[in-house]
């Protein structure tokens, strides 16, 4: 790597293309599900190394003859990089054997040096793995990876990148592209950005809010909520909380938070239903939040049914969800973590949650009877990676202004795509305006009273409330007959004309 990097600011497209191109090293050798962790971790290491190097060089210019002072000042940076563990140390040794071992050692040292900030973040990520092939192939692949990230285009120093969003956006760009290619597993860590935007707009987090996602994934929903507070109030006074069950996904969320400059976060690693970890100081009660939002796994089998009846936090007092469908387990957990005055919640669910009977029907009835349900929003199909089924968003509020539930059928308004459909800015704005104004719009939304919902046996299936039936235009049979006669005459004329041409060309009978 030359040190003559231009100070021209990098643009988002350039960095996105460069990090995506780095994946070429692995394509055709190992699956994207495996190499995504290597690419995302390397982006994180490169970023903290470049920022650290940048700061170090500035201090050397100022205090060149005072190495002790420089060392003391560097120890107060956002991240501590122990000697020998930066990206550039690894880059310089890339032609030697043992790249995998050296990278793992560097990550371990960084984790140790940064205390609780990065504790366990790299424990599920090993570059020294047989998944990359035998020693020589592994070493070559990792050399190529270090060279890809060592290119001038991926200089991520502050002077070149400008604001932190560029790095965070590149990370999100990678996560989105990995999700698009990984089918069913994508739902474990990725919510489409427009769905996150919609939830953040509807839940409208404000300065001072505590915001929680109990199924954090890669953290993008929490990050959108944080960005919404900053946009609306210009304040960074808010706190982000979350819990994620899958270790490697939890690590993605932690890195994602830091790459977006979100240092005021607490993301726990563990199973939210079986072992909630966001607890009060005594450790006996659940923490409560102003905003709770999530895109939980749809109809999760084996969610923890066996222990639910003895739940120490009383989350299932309205009923225990069925053994093979955990949707209401997550909903029940989220409801119990809402602050009594300000608590509001948005959750993405499959449509079965709206109408399935038995124990789910009983829980749904109680939530409606308590006047907690605020809105039901039907989304288009094929929005989410890994599943083509349409989903809905349920909005709950602890303190509602009325005794009605707003139903919005937004399932028919989207931008069509080959594999994924998308909500456009106009589609989103229409949903947000309708929700905020609690508007009744013909064939789009309806405000139902609790009595109407009770008359429907607490079934929330959207077509029961929003009539989208379009009458077909009456067919004018006389006009159709006239047009048919006209077309027959035209066809006869064309046949006769063709006959003449064929005779002239010698094809006549």
N, C-alpha and C positions, 0 to 999 in steps of 0.2 A: 504494500500500500504506500503510495507516495504521499508526502505531507503537503503537496501543492494543491490541495482540494480547493476548488473555487468557492468563494463565499456567497455565490448566488443562492438564493433560497430555493430549496427543493420544493416541487409542487406535489400535491397528493397523488396524481396519476402516476408520476415517475416512481415514487416510492412503492406504490401498490404493485406496479408492474415488476419492479426489481425484486420485491419479496416473493411474488408469485413465481417469478423465473427461477428463484433459488430452489423451488420444489422440483425442478427438472432433474436435479441430482438424484432424487429418489424414485422418480416416476418409472414404472416398469420394473423396479427392483423390489420395493415393498409397498404395502397398501397405504393409501392416504390416511386411514384411521391410525396407522402406526406413526407415519412420519410427521403428521400435523404437530405432535407434541415437540418434535425436534426443531421444526421450523419456528414455532411460536416461542419456544424457550430461547432459541438463538437470537431471535429479534429482541427479546427482553435483555439478554446478556449484552448484545451489541449496543443497545440504547444506553444502559447504565454505564457501560465502558466508555462510550463516546462522550457522554455528559461529564463523567468523572475526569477523563483526559483533558477535556475542554477547561474545566475548573482548575485542574492542576497546572496547566500551561499558563493560565491567567495569573495564578498565584506566584509561579516561578518568575514571570515578568516583573511582578511587583516586589517580591521578597526573595529574589534569587539566591542571596547569600545566607538565608536563614531556614535551613531544611527542617529544623525542629518545629518552627512556627508554622511552616507549610503543612507538615504532618498533622499538627494539632488542628489546624483549620479544616483540613480535608476530612478529619474524623467527625466533623459536624455536618457533613453533607447528608442529603436524603438517604443515600446508600453508602455503605462502607465497602470498598473493594480491597480485600487483602492483597498484599504483594504477590505477584505471580498468578493471579486468578482473573485478570481482565481478558476480554476477547483478544486484545492485541498480543498478550503473552502466548495465548493458544495459537494465534495466527502465525507468529514467528516460528513456532515449533512444528508447524503442520506437516513438514516433510519427514519428520521423525516417526518411528513406530510409537504406538500407544496413544493415538488421538482420543479414543473413546475414554480411556482411563483418565487422561489429563482433563478432559472437559468435565467429567463427573466430579473429579477432585476439586476443580475450580468452583463448580456449583455448590458443592458441600461447604467449601471454605466461605463462600459468600453468604450462605444460609447461616452458618455459625456466627459470622461477624456482624450480622444484622439483627441478632436476637429474635424477639417475638415477631418482628415485622415480616420476616420471610421464613419463619419456623415451619419445617416440613414441606415447603413449597416444591422442592425438587426431588422429594423422596420417591415419587412414582415415575420419575423420568430418568432413564439411564441411557447414555449414548454408547456405553460399553456393553452392547447387547448383541447376542447372536442373531437377532432379527435383521441385523445389517449384513449378515453373512460372515464368512470366516475372516480371520484377522486382517489379511491383506486387503480384501474387498472393503471391509469395514473402515480400515484406515484411509483408503482412497476416497470412499464416499464422504467421510468426515473432512478430509482435506479439501475436497471440492466445495463442501458446504461452507467451510471457513473462508475459502476464496470468494465464493458468491457474496457472502456478507462483508468481505473486506474490500469490495469494489467501491470506487469513489462515489458512485451514485447512492450508496447506502451509508454515507457519512451522516450520522444522526446527532451531531453536536448541536448545541442550542443555537449557535450563530447561523447554522445552515437550515435547521428545521423550523426555527421561529417558535411557534407555539406547540404545546404538548399534544394538541388535538391531532396533528399530522401522524404522530406515532400511534396514538390510540386508534385513529381511524384505519391505519394500515393493519393493525391487529384485528380489528373488527372485520375488515375486508377479507383477511385470510380466513377467519372463523366462518364467515358466510360462504366462501368458496369451498372450504372443506365440508361444510354442512351440505352444500348442493351436491357434492359427489359421494356422500357417505350414506345416503338412503336412510334406512330405519333408525340408525344410531344418532342421526343428526338432532333429533328432538331432545336428546339428553342434554345438549348444551346450547341450543340455538333457538331463539325466538325471532321471527322476521322483524326487521327494524320498524316497519310501518305499524305492526301490532304493538310493539313497545311504545312507539310514538303515541298511538291512540290511547293506550292505558295511562301514560304519563299525562296527557292532556286532560283526560276525564278525571283522573284522581287529583290533579292540580296540586302537587306538593308545594309547600310554601316555606319561607324562612323559619328555622327552628324545628322543622318536622324530623321525626325519627321514621325512617323508611325501611321496610323489610321485604325480602323475597326469600321465602322458606325453601324454594327449589331454585337456587341461584343460577345453575348452569354456568355459562361463561360470564355472567354478571351484566349483560347489556341492558336488561330491564332496569336494574338499579341505577346504572350509569345514566340512562335516559331521564329517570326521575331526578337525579342530582342536577343534570343539565337544565331541567325545567325550573328548578328553584333558582339557579343562577340567572336564567333568562328572565324570569318574572320579577326577581327582587335584587339581582346583582349581588346576592349574598352567598357566601360559602358556609353559612351557619346551618348545617343540617347533618344528619348522621345516617350512614348506610349500614344495614345489617343483613346477614343472609346465612343460609345453611345449604350445603350441597353434599349429597351422599357419595358421589363417585370421586375418588381421590384425584385422578388426573384432571377432571373437570373443575374441581375446587381449585387446583393449582392454576388453571387457565384464568379463573375468576380473580384470584389474587394478583396475578401478573397484569391482568386487564385493568384492575383498579389502579395499580401504580402507574401504568403507562398512560392513564388518563389524569394523573395527578390527584386521584381520590385517596388521600392518605387517611382520612377520617372514616375508616370502615372497620367492620368486624364481621368477617365471614368465617363461619365454623364449618368443620368437616365432620359429617355424620348424617345418620338417617333421621330426618325431621320427625317422622311419625313414631318410630320406635325409641328414638333417643334425642329429644329436642335439647339443644345446647344453648339456646338464647334464653337464659334464665336470669331471675333477679339476683341481687347480691347474696341472699341467703341460699340460693340454689334450690328453692322449694316451689317457686312459682314461675310462670312464663313471663318474659318481658312483654310489655305492651307498646304498640306503635301507632303513629298517626296514619300512616299509609302502609298497607300490606298488599302486595301484588305478586302474582306468580303465573307461570305456565307449567303446571305440574304434569307428570307423565299421565297420559290418557288411560283410564280404566286399568290401573296397575294391579296385576295379580300379586299375591303374597306381599301385601303392604304392611302386615303386622296385626292382622285380625285377632290372632290368638290371645294377645296381651291387651287388646283394646278395652275389654270390660273392666280391667283393673288399672286403667290409666290414672296415674297419680295427679294429673293436671285437670281431670274432669272434662276432657275435650269432647268425649262422646256421650255426653249427658242427653243429647237429643235422639240418640240411637246409634247403633253400631253398623257401619256400612257393610255391604256383602263381602264375603271372603275374597272374591276374585275381582272386585272392582273398587279401587281405592280413591275414586274421585271425591266422595264426600268425606273421606278421612282428611284429605288436604283442606277441603273447604271448612270442615269443623275445626281443624287446627288453626286456620287463619282467622276465623271468626273470634276464637278465644284469645287471640293476641292483639285485638283492636282496643285502643284506648276508648273509654266509655263516652267521652264528649266529642272528640275529634275524629275517631277511627273511621276510616273508609277503605274499601277493599275492591280490587279488581282481579278476577281469576278467569283463565281460559279453560274451557271445558268441552268435552264432546257432547253432542246433542242429547245423548241418552240421559244425561244428568237432568235434563229439563222434564222428562216424562216417565222415567222408569219407576215402577211401583215398589211394593214391599218395603224393606227397611229404608231405602232411599226416599221413597214417597213420604214416609213418616218424618224424616229429617227435614225434607223440603217443606212440608206443611208447617213444621214448627218455626223454621226460619221466616216463612211468610207471615205466620200468625204474630210473630214478634216484630213485624214490620221492619225487618232488616234489609229485605231485598229492594233495591232501588231501580235496577234496570236489567233487561236481558237484550243483548245485541247479537244478532245472527250474522256470522261472517261468511264470505264466499268459500267454496271448496278449493283444495289445492293451494292453500296459502302457506301451509307448514311443510317443511322438509320432512320426509319420512312417512307422511300419511296424506292421502288424498281427501280424507273425509272433511266436511265442513265443521267448523267449531263455533262456539258461542262464547261471549264474554258475559259473566255475571258481575254486577256491581252491587255491593252491599254497603250500607251506612249505619252507623250507630245512632246518629241523630238525624232523622229524615224530616223534611219540611212538610210532607203530606203523607196520605195513606194509599198512594197509588204506586203502580209499577209501570215503568216505561218500557215498551217493547219496540225494538228497531229491527227491521229486516233489511240488512245491508248485504244480503247474500248475492244479489243480482248485479251489483255495481262494482266492477273491478277491471283491471287491465289484464287481458288474457295472455298467458305465456305457454310455451310448449310443455315444460315440466311443472312450472310454478305459476300461479296467478298472483297478481299484485294489487294492493290498494293504492290508488293514485292519491296525490295531495287533495284533489277535489273530493274523491270518495271519503277520505278521512275527515275533511272539513265538514262535509254534510252530516256525518255521524256525530261529530263534536257539537256542531250547532244545534242539531236536533236534541241531543242529550242535555246540553246546557239550558236550552229554552223549554225543555220538556214538551216539545211540540208534537201535535198530532198531524201527520202528513199522510194523505190518501195513498194507500198501497205501499207505505214505507214505515210508518210508526203509529203506535196506539198507546194511550194511557189507560191502563186497566185498574179498576178499583180492587181492593182486597176481596170484596164480595163477589165480583165477577170471577176472580181466580178461584175462589172457594166453590162457585157454581161449576167450574171446570175441573173439580176434584183436585185442585192444586197442580194441575198439569200445566207446564209452562211452554209447551210446544208452540213456537212462534206463529204458525199459520192459524192457530185458534184465535189469535188476537189481531193479527195484521192480515187483511184480506188482499192478496196480490193477484187475484183472479182477473184475467183480461178477457173481456168478451170478444169472441171472434167476429170479424165483420161478416154480415150476411152475404151469401153468394148470389149474384144476379144471374140466374140460369139462362135468361133470354140473351143477355150480353155474352155469356160464355158460348152459347150456341151460335150466335152470329159470328163471333171471333173464329170458332172452329170451322165454319163454312168458308170464311175468308181465307184461312190458312190452307184448307183443302184445295181451293181454287188456285192459290199461289203455287202450291206444290205441283199441281197438274201442269201449270204453265212452265215451271222449271224443268219438269220431266220432258216436255215436248221440245224445249230449247236444247236440252242435253242430247236428245235423240238426233237432232240436226247436226250438232258438233261431232258426235260419234260417227255419223255417216260420212261427214267431210273428211274425217281422219281415217276412213277405210274400215271402221269397226261396225258398220251397219249390217243388218241381217241380210 
